[in-house]
């Protein structure tokens, strides 16, 4: 009988003390045979100490791409599974990942996105994001991306981008093989959408993607993302 591929879960964190214990406890309970690695980017709130009770904790420079690449270097699994601290993964996901990767043409993929709150805007965003992943093969981090280690290493890991590293890796992976979007759900936090307004954030995120595809520097896009979707302040003109 063929042994199922070993899976390493990699979680990048930065000041996630409020969520990291619950997230890791669920992962440890639901996927006990997975290696669990947390990569701390310099938290100042005790995140690394809390995570150490559940996972191997490693440290790196700040930034999701560099943190996830650091975690991948420490991982031993044949499959790398990148999970955010503010998402909840359906317990059936691991079996579906292994089933999908039984097809040698599949190099990776993601889960079906949903949110932890309900509203017309969030339902629209989840549906459109899942449709985009299936049709355009653009998979983002909140969909809990998984990838064969061999494909990940061949591509050099996540590209060195300040933002959109998940989008770019999924585009590169699709050139190497199939990406599977699985029915198991990744339930993401809606906190940023409720903070700024769901529809405003939807438009804002599309704007950032336009900037990325137009070739704008990723650090500039990251700074714009960090400011949120508010309009830039303009000084009043003199009369």
N, C-alpha and C positions, 0 to 999 in steps of 0.2 A: 504494500500500500504506500502511495506517494505521500511523503510528509508535506503538510501545508507550509507555505513560505513563512518564515519568521518576519514579524512586523514590529517596527520601532515607531512609537509615537513621539513626535518632537513638538514641544510647546514653547514658543517664544513668549517671554513675559517682561513687563516693565510696570512696576507699581500696581500689581494686581492682587494685593493682599485681601481685598474684599471678595474676590471670586476664585482665587487659585485653589484653595483647599477643597471647596465643593466640586470644582471641575476635576481635580486629580482624584478625589475619592470616587467619583462616578466612573472615571476611566479605569481605575484600579479594580473596582467592583465588576464592571461589565466586560473588561478585556484583560483578565488576569495573566494571560500568557504573552502579552505584549511587553516589550521593553518600553520604559517610560522615561523620557529625558526632558528636563526643563532647562531652558537656556535663558538666564537672567541677563538683561542688558544694563544693569546698574541700578536696580531698584533701591529706593531709600525708605521703603515702608515695611521691610521685613518679609517681602515676597519669597526670597530665596530660602530663608529659614523655615517658613511654613511649607514650602514645596518639598523640602528635604525629607519630610516624614513619609512621602509617597513616591518620590522619583529620584533618579540621579540628577543632580543639579550641576550644571556647568555655567561658566561665565564668559561673556564676550563683550565686544563693543556694542553700543546701542544701534538699533536698526534691524528691522525684521529680516531682511535678506541675509545680513551677516550673522544674525543670531540663528536662523534656521540652517544655514550652511555649517555653522559651528556644531549645532546639534547633530547634523547628518554625519559629520566627521567622527563623532563619538558613538554613533549608533552602530549596531552590529546586524540589524535586520536586513533581509533581502528586499523588503518593502518599507519605504519611508512614508509616514502618515503625519501630516502637519495639521495640528489642531490648536485653535485659539482658546485662551483661558475663559473667554466669555461666550463659548458655545457649548451646547449639550448634544452629545452624539447618541443616536438611536442604538440600542444594544445589538441589533441585527446587522450593523454596518460591517463588522469585521468579516463575517461569513460571506457577505456580498462582495467585499473587496477580494477575498481569496477566490471566489467563484469567477469574478470578472477576469482576474489575472491568470486563470487557468487557460485562457485564450492567449497564446503567445503574441498575437498582434496588438493586444492592449498594453500600453505603456504606463497608463495611469488614469486619473479621473478625479471625480469629486462626488459629494453627496447632494441630495435634494435640499435646497435651502428653504427654511421657514424662519419665522421670528417669534420671540417670546411674548410678543404683544400682538393684538389684532386690531386692524383698521383697514379701510379700503385701500389706502396708500401702501401699506405694508404687504397686503395680499397681492396687489398689482406688482410691487417690486419683487416679491418672491417668484411669482409666475414668470415675469419677464426675465429675471436672472436665470431661472432654470431653463427657459426656452433658449436664451442666449448660449448657455453652456452646451446644450444639446446640438444647436444648429451652427454656432460660430466657434465652439470649442474654447470659449473663454471661461476659465475657471478661476474664481477668486478664493482668497484664504478662508472666508467665512463658510465655504462649502467643504472644508476639511479635505484639502487636496491630498491624494495618495499617488505614489509614483514608484515604479521599479527602481531599485538601487542602481542597476546597470545603466538605465537610461539617464537617471539623475547625474551619475558620475560622468557619463559620456558628454553631457551638455555643460559640465562644469558647475552644476548646482544652480541655485538661483542667481540671476544676473545681478551685478553690483549696481542696483538702483535704489534710490531713496524711497520710492513708492512704485506701485504697479509691477513689482517683481513677480507676483503670482500670475498676473495676466501675461507677462512676457514669457515666463516659463511654460505656461500652458500652450502658448502659441508655438514655442519651439518643440515641445513634446508632440504636438499634433503633426508636425512634419516628420516625426519618426515612427508614428503608429497611431492606434486608435485611443481615444479618451472616452471613458465610460462615465456616465452620470447615473448613479445608483438610486434606487427608490428609497433607501434608508435616509433619514433626515439628519441634517445638521441645524439645530435650532440656535440662531444667532441672537445676540442682544440687540434690542432696538433702541438702546439708550441714546445713541447719537442722533437718531432720527427723531425721537420724541423731544430731545433737547432743542433741536434747531427747526423742527417742522418737517414732516415726512416728505411732502411734495417738493418743498424747497431743497431738501437734501438730495432727492432723486435727480432734480435738474442740475444741481451742483455737481454730483458725481458724473453725470454725463458730460458736463463741461470739462471736468478734469480729464476724462478719457479723450475728449477732443484735443486737449492740449498735448496729451501724451502721443497720440497718433500724428499730431502735427510736428512732433520732434522737439517740443519744449523740454528743457533740462529737468530731470526727475526731482532734483533738490528744490528747484523753484516750484514744481507742482506740489511737493510735500509741504513746503511752507504755506502755500495757498490752502491746502487741505487743513492744516493745523489751525488756520484762522477761522475756518468754518465758512458757511455760505453767506455771511453778511456782506453787504455792499461795501466797497472801499470808502473810507472817509474822505470827503472832499471839503477843502476849505472854502468858505463863502467868498464869492468874488466881491471886490470892492465896488461900491456904487459909482 
